[in-house]
Amino acid sequence: MKKKPRDMYKTMDLGEVIEKSQQDDKLALEELVRRNEKIVYSTLYHLDPNRTDIPDIAQEVLFRMTKAIKNLKKPATFKFWLNQIITNLFYDELRRKTRRLNTISIDTPYMNLEEESEASLNIPDTGKVPEEKTLGIELDKKIKEAIDNLPEQFRLVIVLREIQDLSYEEIAEITKTSIGTVKSRLSRARARLQEEIKPYLDHERGTK
């Protein structure tokens, strides 16, 4: 059976979809939106799970993405470029509603920066062992809740690093801070997450 036009776009790599989107290909633009709408929504949700207008902001992000895609010179930087749109719009909305960011001192990190490179969330792969699926889903839920409870400055760097997988340099550029500040905030954020998750893990080990 011959593939329908929309199905053909689903098999294209991201670079090709971007290139066709930059040529005003409507089906390519639709595919670009389809591939990114969930991650845009998820990123915004993690940045502030208490907002009630996340769907509206997500739609605006996707709208700006399609309008500005022609300005993207290097498809390889698409993820970084999209996250700039997300964070810029998110903080524009914060300023518009005159909300103040939670400010946390970074002078005394929970971990040494040398230790930071070894730290990770270590979210388990729940697909390999069926018996561990329930535990994995529950742990994933606990991690998400712990991320939601972080102060905004910490939550932003965790989302960009652990969920979006951006580099320290890219995060520093997006947050307009130094790489050292990014690493320090990540260290403190990871330490807080580990502190929140540890009681749950200790309980699970004790029940085995």
N, C-alpha and C positions, 0 to 999 in steps of 0.2 A: 504494500500500500504506500502510495506516495505521501510524503510528509506535507502537512499543511504549512503555510508560511510561518505561523506563530511557533509551531513545533520545531521548525528549523532553527529559530533564534535560540531556543532553549539549549541546543547542543553547541552553540558557539562559545568560544572562550571569551573571557571578560574584555580583553583587548579589542577583539573584533566587534563586540557589542558597543563598546565605547566609540570606536571609529565610525561605525554606522550611525550611532546617535549624533555624533558631531556633524553628520551629513544630513541631518533633519529626517532621518528614517524613523517614522512614527512607531513601527513595530519594534525597532531596536530600543527606542526610548521606553516603550511599555515593558520590555524585557529588563531593562536596567532598573526600572522602578520595582518590578516584581522581585528581582534578586536582592534588593536592598531595603524594602519596606519593613521587614521583620527586624533586621539589625538596627535600623534607625529607631524604630519604636522601642526595642529592647534597651538601646543605649540611653535614650531619653528617660525611660522608666527607671533605670538604675541611677541616673543622675538625680532624679527627684521622684521617688515612687508615690509621693503624696499629691502630686499635681493632678488636677482633673482635666486639664486641657492637653494632655500628651498626644492624643490622636490628631488634634488640630495642629500642634507644633510639628508632628511627624509629617503631616501632609504638606506643610509649608517648606520643610526641609527638602522633601522629594520634589516639590515644585521648583525650588531654587536650584536643585541639582540638575534638573532637566534644562532649565533656562541657561545655566552657566557651564554646561558640559563642554561647549565649544572652546571655553577658555582653558581647559585642561590640556597642557602640552605633553605630559608624559602619563600614559595610561597606567604605568607601574606605580604611580603615586596616587591612584584613585582613592584608596582607603584613607590615606592621610588627608587628602583634599576634602573628601566627604565628611570626615570628622571635624574639620575646620568649620564647615557649614553648620554641622550639628551643634557644636559648642558655641559658636558665635551667636546663632539664633537663640539657643538656650539661655545664654547670659544676657542677650538683648532683652529677652522676656523678663528675666529677673530684675534687670535695671528698670524696665518699664513699670513693673509692679512695685518698685522701690523696696525689694526684698534685700536684706543684707546677708552676705555670705557668712557662714560660721568661720571665725578666724581662730586658728590653732597655732601655737608656737611650735616652731620646728627646731628650736635650739637644742633640745635634748631628745634625740630619737630613741625609740624603744630598742633598736638594734644598731650595731655599728654598720657603717656603709659597706665595710668589707664583707659582712655577713649577708648583706642584702642580695648579692648575686647568687647566693646559695638558697635563698628563701623562695618558696613557691607555694601556691595554694594546693597543689597536688590533688586536683579533683580527679577521682577515680574513673576509669573506663567501666561503665556499667553494662557494656554490651557483651563482654566476654564470658562472664560466669552468671548464668541465670539465677542461681541461688542468692547472688549478691545484688540483684537488681533493685529490690525494695530498699536495701540499705543505701545503695548509691543514689537513688532518687531522693530519699530522705536527707542524705548528706548534702546533696546539691541544693535542696530547699533551704537547709540551714545556712549554707554559704551565701545564698542569695539574700536571705534575711539579714545576715551579718553585714553584707555589703550595703544594703539599704540603710542600716543603722549608722554607717560611718558619716562623719562630718563631710560637707560637700567637697572641700578641697581634697580630702583623702579619697572620697568616692570617685571623683573625676579621674585621678591618676590610676586607680585600680581598674576602672572600666576601660580606660584607653589602653592599659598595658595587658591586663589579663583577659579581657573580653575581645577587644579590638586588635590586640597583638601589635601595637605600635612600638616603635623604638623609643629609647630615652630621648633622643634628639627631637623626634617628631612630637612627643608629648611636651617637651620643654618649649617648643615653638608654639604649639596650640595653647598652652597655659601661660605663655609669656613669662616663664621663669627659667632658672638655670638648670642644667642637667643634675647638678648636686642637689638642688631643691627637689627635683622630681624623685631622685633616688631616696632622699630622706623621707619624703612623704610616702613613698611606696613601702619603705621599711616599717614606718609607723602603722600604716594601714594594714599591712600583712600581719604585723604583730597583734593588732587589735582583732583581726579576723581569727587568728590562731587562738587567741584567748577566749573568744566567743564560742568557737567550735570545739575546743578541747573538752569541756564538760560532757558534750554529746558523745565524742569519741571515747572518752573514758568510760561512760555509761555503757556504750555498745560493747566495749572490750570486756567489761565486768559481767555482762549477761551471757557471754559465750562460755 
